[in-house]
Each structure stands twice: as C-alpha cells, then as structure tokens.
Amino acid sequence: MKFKKSHFVFTPKQQNGIFLLVFLILLGMVGMYYVHHFPEEEQLSEFQKQELIQVEKFLDSVKAEKQKSKKDTIYPFNPNYINDFKGYKLGMSLEEIKRLKDFRAEGKWVNSIKDFQKVTKVSDSLLNKISPSFKFPEWVQKRNAAQKKKSFTATKISSDKKKDLNTATKEELDEIYGIGEKLSQRIINYRLKIGGFVDNIQLKDIYGLPYETEQNILKEFSVTKNPTPVEKLSINEASVIELTEIIYFDYELARQIVEYRELHEEIKSFEELAKIESFPAYKIDRIKLYLKLN
C-alpha cells in the first residue's frame, strides 16, 4: 500500500526559506515595537537644551514687556473730562477726583497743568506722570502760548516800583491781562470786606482767579501798605468773639478752636489746628497773618 507524501515535508532549501521568512516576520515585529516605544527624535545635548531655555525666557520677557507697555500707556486726554473710573486708573485719590468734579460743577475749566494741580492738589510725582498726556483745546494752547510770550518779553518791575494793591482802582486792574470786569470788581469787593490786603498771598482767596492771572497782577501790584494795620491775636488767649473777627472764622469754628485749646491746655503749633474737623487747613498760610501762638 502506498501513502501520499505529507505537505509538511520540505526540502532543505524550502526549510531555509521558511526560517528566513519567520526571521523577517520577527524582525518586523521588533521594529514595530521600537517605533511605538522609542519615537524617532534627535536627542538634544545639554548645551542645546540650555540655549532653548534661554530663548524661551527671552521671548516670554519680550511678551511681558509688550503687555506692560500697552497697559501703562496713557493716551492724550482733556483733564476737564476725568471721571471716577479714569481718575482711578490714573492713580488719583477719591478726594482729588471730587475736587476736580466740584470745580467743573461750578462751570469753570482747567486750562493749564498748574490749574489742574491747584484744583486737585495732586502730588508732583503723579502730576509729572500724567501731565504729558494732557490735551487742552486749541484755543487754550494758543492763549497759554501768548501768555508765556508776553511774560517773557515783559519788563520786570522791582517790588519798590510796583503799585500798591490796596489802592489799585478797578480801571487799573481791568488793564491786567486775563482780568475782566467781573474779576476786577470781585478783587475790589473782597479788599473792602477784609479791610485791605495784608499780604499778596490773599489773592488766592479771590473766587475764580486763575493762577496765571494772579501772577500777572503781582508783576505790577504788591501789598506795600495796609490801610488798617493788623494786630495779631494770640490763639491761646483770644475769646470766641475775638476769633470771629478774623475773616476766615465763623462763630462755630471759633468755638471749636477755643474748646480744643481748653481740652489740650495750649495750642503749640498752627499745624495742630488741622486736627479740628472743620478747620480750613489749606488756608493756614493766610490765617497766620492774623494770629500768633503767644
């Protein structure tokens, strides 16, 4: 009986071919495993890694600086229209913003950097930071330029040749650059009210008198003689009634000053008066003209 030859019986040549095929299959499987577990990326040297880190830091710093620059940029604006939010962003306090809003509510305008500081009382450091961005209307810029030119070309008058502010007439004041009929009359009325100016600094009490106009007045006028010489009162001895005779005090404030003096036995400095709630500390330089400590 004859048996058929098995299909699994191969010649040595065929067997070698099978082994080679199996080997290639195993090699392919190993290769696939390597590809999945070991990505083909070039390994960076330590030096290259440090360089990459430095570049990333530089790019981050440039980006941060750009964002900071954009955040701190103050675009040109008219300071007369500063609202609460704008003032807060600029670094102004609530009191400074309120002073400006109260000033504007009276229908008055800030027309110069000096006017802005005079009204708001902002610090020099904040003023230097935000004032370069102030943008006033064209007519204001022209007026300020004209005032500077006139101030530069005007002949300086020495103090002994200036006219007495206490004898200046309304007509003479009208000739001062920047003074109209209302302001000149207001100066005359206030002078009569206080019995004559004691010092040039009292021009600050004139309602609506701009700083530039005040300086124009002082170029030609000065307090040289008071028609009613002032005898200073002792703040530690004066009665309530005597204190009310001072233009800057009403009865209630005079009473508070006497009460404070009695409570603390003695007032040692004018600055101490600022502790009294209703005391006008911003007028202390004028109040000193009428008071003394002893």
C-alpha positions in Angstrom: 0.0 0.0 0.0 1.3 3.4 -1.0 1.0 6.5 1.3 0.7 10.1 -0.2 3.6 12.4 0.7 2.9 14.8 3.6 2.6 18.5 2.8 4.8 19.3 5.8 7.8 17.6 4.4 10.1 20.1 2.7 13.4 20.1 1.1 16.3 21.7 3.0 16.2 24.6 0.6 12.5 25.1 1.3 13.1 24.8 5.1 15.7 27.6 4.9 13.3 29.8 3.1 10.7 29.2 5.8 13.2 30.0 8.6 14.2 33.2 6.7 10.6 34.2 6.4 9.9 33.6 10.1 13.1 35.6 11.0 12.0 38.5 8.9 8.5 38.5 10.5 10.0 38.5 14.0 12.4 41.3 13.0 9.5 43.3 11.7 7.6 42.9 14.9 10.6 44.0 16.9 10.9 47.0 14.6 7.3 48.0 15.1 7.7 47.7 18.9 10.7 50.0 18.7 8.8 52.5 16.6 5.9 52.7 19.1 8.0 52.9 22.2 11.0 54.9 21.1 10.0 58.0 18.8 12.5 59.0 16.3 13.6 62.3 17.8 17.0 63.6 17.9 18.3 63.7 21.4 19.4 67.3 22.3 22.7 67.9 24.0 22.7 69.7 27.4 24.1 72.8 25.8 21.3 72.9 23.2 18.7 72.4 26.0 20.1 75.4 27.9 20.1 77.5 24.7 16.5 76.6 24.1 15.5 77.5 27.7 17.2 80.9 27.3 15.4 81.6 24.0 12.1 80.8 25.6 12.8 83.1 28.6 13.7 85.9 26.2 10.5 85.5 24.2 8.5 85.4 27.5 10.2 88.6 28.7 9.6 90.4 25.4 5.9 89.4 25.5 5.5 90.5 29.2 7.2 93.9 28.5 5.0 94.5 25.5 1.9 93.7 27.5 3.1 96.0 30.4 3.9 98.8 27.9 0.5 98.5 26.4 -1.1 98.5 29.9 0.8 101.6 31.2 0.3 103.7 28.1 -1.7 106.9 28.8 -3.3 108.3 25.6 -3.9 112.0 25.2 -7.0 113.3 27.0 -8.6 116.5 28.2 -8.2 116.6 32.1 -11.5 118.5 32.4 -13.4 115.3 31.5 -11.8 112.9 34.0 -14.5 110.7 35.5 -14.2 108.4 38.6 -13.0 105.4 36.6 -10.5 107.4 34.6 -9.2 109.1 37.7 -8.8 105.8 39.5 -6.8 104.4 36.5 -4.5 107.4 36.6 -3.8 106.9 40.3 -5.8 109.9 41.7 -7.4 109.6 45.1 -11.2 110.0 45.6 -10.6 113.4 47.3 -8.6 114.6 44.3 -11.3 113.4 41.8 -14.0 115.1 43.9 -12.2 118.4 43.9 -12.0 118.4 40.1 -15.7 117.4 39.7 -16.8 120.1 42.2 -14.7 122.7 40.3 -16.2 121.7 37.0 -19.7 121.7 38.5 -19.3 125.4 39.0 -18.9 125.8 35.3 -15.2 126.5 35.5 -12.4 124.9 33.4 -8.9 123.7 34.0 -6.8 125.4 31.3 -3.3 124.5 32.3 -1.2 122.0 34.2 -0.8 124.4 37.1 -4.5 124.9 37.2 -5.0 121.2 37.4 -2.7 120.8 40.4 -4.1 123.9 42.1 -7.6 122.5 41.8 -7.0 118.8 42.6 -3.9 119.2 44.8 -2.3 116.1 43.3 1.3 115.3 44.2 4.2 116.5 42.0 5.1 112.9 41.2 1.7 112.0 39.9 1.4 115.3 38.0 4.7 114.6 36.3 3.5 111.2 35.3 0.1 112.1 33.8 0.5 115.8 32.7 2.4 114.9 29.5 -0.8 113.3 28.2 -3.0 116.4 28.9 -4.6 117.7 25.7 -6.2 121.1 26.0 -8.4 122.6 23.3 -6.6 124.6 20.6 -7.8 127.9 21.8 -6.4 127.2 25.2 -3.0 126.2 23.8 -2.8 129.5 21.8 -3.8 131.5 24.8 -1.2 129.9 27.0 1.5 130.4 24.4 0.5 134.1 24.1 0.8 134.5 27.9 4.2 132.8 28.0 5.4 135.1 25.2 4.1 138.2 27.0 5.6 137.1 30.3 9.0 136.5 28.6 9.1 139.9 26.9 7.5 142.0 29.7 9.8 144.2 31.7 10.2 143.1 35.2 9.1 145.7 37.8 11.0 145.7 41.1 9.0 145.5 44.3 9.7 149.1 45.3 8.3 150.3 41.9 5.1 148.3 42.0 1.8 149.9 42.7 0.1 149.3 46.0 -2.6 146.5 45.6 -4.6 148.2 48.3 -5.0 151.4 46.3 -5.4 149.8 42.8 -8.6 151.0 41.1 -11.0 148.9 39.1 -9.8 150.6 35.9 -6.1 149.8 36.6 -7.0 146.1 37.4 -9.0 145.9 34.1 -5.8 146.6 32.2 -4.1 143.4 33.6 -4.1 140.6 31.0 -6.6 138.0 31.9 -8.8 140.2 34.2 -12.3 141.1 33.0 -14.9 143.4 34.6 -16.2 140.7 37.0 -12.8 139.7 38.4 -11.6 143.3 38.9 -14.8 144.1 40.8 -14.5 140.9 42.8 -11.0 141.9 43.9 -12.2 145.4 45.0 -15.1 143.9 46.9 -13.0 141.4 48.7 -10.4 144.0 49.6 -13.2 146.1 51.2 -14.6 143.1 53.0 -11.3 142.2 54.8 -10.3 145.8 55.4 -7.4 145.7 53.0 -4.9 143.0 51.9 -2.3 142.1 54.5 -0.2 140.0 52.1 -0.1 139.2 48.4 -1.0 135.6 49.2 -4.6 136.6 49.9 -5.2 136.9 46.2 -5.7 133.1 46.4 -9.0 133.8 48.2 -10.4 135.6 45.1 -13.0 133.2 43.6 -12.3 132.2 40.0 -8.9 134.0 39.8 -6.6 131.7 37.7 -3.0 131.2 38.8 -1.6 132.8 35.6 -3.8 135.9 36.1 -2.7 136.2 39.7 0.9 136.2 38.6 0.1 138.9 36.0 -1.3 141.1 38.8 1.7 140.6 41.0 4.0 141.8 38.2 2.6 145.3 38.6 1.0 145.4 42.0 2.0 144.3 45.5 0.8 144.9 49.1 3.1 147.7 50.3 0.9 149.2 53.0 -2.3 148.1 54.8 -4.8 150.9 55.4 -5.8 149.3 58.7 -2.7 147.7 60.3 -3.4 144.2 61.7 -2.6 143.4 65.3 -2.3 139.6 65.6 -4.4 137.8 68.1 -3.0 135.2 70.5 -4.7 132.0 69.6 -4.1 130.8 73.2 -5.8 133.8 74.7 -8.4 135.1 72.2 -12.1 134.7 73.1 -14.6 133.2 70.7 -15.9 136.6 69.8 -12.4 137.9 69.1 -11.7 135.0 66.8 -14.9 135.5 64.8 -13.4 138.9 63.8 -10.9 137.0 61.6 -12.2 136.8 58.1 -11.6 133.0 57.9 -13.5 132.1 61.0 -17.2 131.9 61.7 -18.7 131.5 65.2 -18.9 127.7 65.1 -15.2 127.3 64.1 -14.1 129.9 66.7 -16.0 127.9 69.4 -14.3 124.7 68.3 -10.9 126.3 68.4 -11.5 127.5 72.0 -12.8 124.1 73.1 -9.8 122.4 71.6 -7.5 124.8 73.3 -9.1 124.2 76.7 -9.1 120.5 76.2 -5.3 120.4 75.4 -4.5 123.3 77.7 -2.5 125.0 74.9 -2.1 125.1 71.1 1.6 124.6 70.4 1.6 125.0 66.6 -0.7 126.2 63.8 -0.5 122.8 62.2 -2.2 121.3 65.3 -5.3 123.2 64.3 -5.8 120.8 61.4 -7.0 118.2 63.9 -10.2 120.2 64.2 -12.6 118.7 61.7 -13.9 121.9 60.1 -10.7 123.8 60.2 -9.7 125.0 56.7 -6.1 123.7 56.7 -5.5 124.7 53.1 -5.8 128.4 54.2 -3.3 128.1 57.1 -0.8 130.4 55.4 -3.4 133.2 55.3 -4.7 132.6 58.8 -1.2 133.0 60.2 -1.4 136.7 59.1 -3.9 137.3 61.8 -2.8 135.0 64.6 0.1 134.3 66.8 0.8 131.4 69.3 1.7 133.5 72.3 
